[in-house]
Amino acid sequence: MRKEEFWALERFVEEENEWRHLPENVYTGDGKALVSIVSTRNRELKDAIRLALEKIGGLKKALKPEDRLLLKANYNSDDPYPASTDPAFLTAIVELMREEGLTNFRLGERSGWPWMPTDRVLKEMGVFELAEELDLNVVDFDSGPWMDVRLGPEAKWWKKVAFHKSLKDYDKIVFLPCMKHHFLGRFTMSLKLTVGLTHPVEMRHLHADRALGKTNEPMELKMVEIGIPVAPDLIIMDGRKSFVTGGPDVGEIEEPEVILTSGDRLAIDVEGVKILQSYPRENLINMPVWEIPSIKRAVELGLGASSEKKYRVERL
C-alpha cells in the first residue's frame, strides 16, 4: 500500500464499549507462570510443538472442544519465514489441535500497512491455498467491522483503540508469533502480535514518533498499551529461525531451533528476547532485558510476570 493510500484510510466503527478478553493464565505450577523451551534439533516440528505444550500442561488445559477459537499468526508482510509464519508451523498447529478434538477455529489476520491489503499478503504467502488443504477458515480483518474499545485510565497514549468486532465471538485466542528483532519496536513476539487485531488506521498513531517526529510518543510503549484489553489464552512461538537485526520483514538470521509455549505473554517474550540476546549484535535489544522500555511498561500494566521469580522455565 502506498503511503498516500494509507494516510487516506478512514476510520469507521460500529460501536464503543469496554470489551475485555483477559483470561486467567491456567499454565502455572507452584504459583508461577510456566514457559517451555523445547529444542527442535533432532526432532520433527510437530513432535517439538507437542512436547512444548505437554511441558506446560497441554492444549486441553486451556482449550475445550466446544470453544470457538481464534488463531492469530504473523502475516505482517509477504516476506518468507521468519518474517512471516512458516506454513509447516501452521500446519502442525492445526493438526495437533484436531488430534485433541479441537475443531471450531479459524485464522484471523491483518497485515502491516506497507504490505496491505491483507488478502494480497495471504495470497502471496500461499495461505489461502494452504487453508483450503487444511479445511481452515481464514478471516481477513482489513474490512472490519470495528469496535472502539476504551482502554481506561491506565493508558497514557490512547483513550480507545478500534479492534475487530468479531473478537467478541471467540471464546479463546491463541497467539502464534515468530520470534524476531524489530527495527523500531526492538522486538516483535507475543506482546506486539496484538497490533494485528486492530484497525489499520491505528497504525498512524502507533508509528507517529517516526512518521511525524513525535519522539515523546515512543512506538514500543504505545504498542504495549494495545494489550490492555486483550490477552491470549495460549502462546505458541516459533523460534527455529529469528532476525537478530532489522526486522520485522528482513534482517540477519540466526537459528535458535526452539519452540516456546506459555500462557504468559510477558514471560515468554522475556525468554524470547534473552535467546535473541545470546547472539550479540549492535541492535535495539542490547541492554538488560527487564530494562527494555516495552518490558518495563508491560510490567507496570500488569500484563504478565513482573520478574523472573514469577515464572518457571521448563526446558527439553
Summary of the structure (lengths in Angstrom):
residues: 316
radius of gyration: 18.0
end to end distance: 42.6
largest distance: 52.9
contacts: 1091
relative contact order: 0.20
helix: 34%
strand: 22%
